[in-house]
Amino acid sequence: MSILWTIIIGFIAGVIAKLIMPGDNEPSGFILTTILGIVGAFVATWLGQALGWYRPGEGAGLIGAVVGAIIVLFVYGMVAGRRRRTI
């Protein structure tokens, strides 16, 4: 149930992160926003467990998942921006 909960929270976090950080280099569309949020939720869960904020088996909450999704969105924008400039 923990992974399913992370996916559900990640979806919501992806939508919120997209509203917080709109831009040209960010992915658009329902599927990419969902993937962004899910990856952000897993990043937040991993970082939180590595830093001791969450116990093993405990996932990130909505705020942590949104922060993780914003981090993933920022990194994606940096990579996509570099790729676009070099061509």
Order of alpha helices (4+ residues) and beta strands (2+ residues): alpha-alpha-alpha
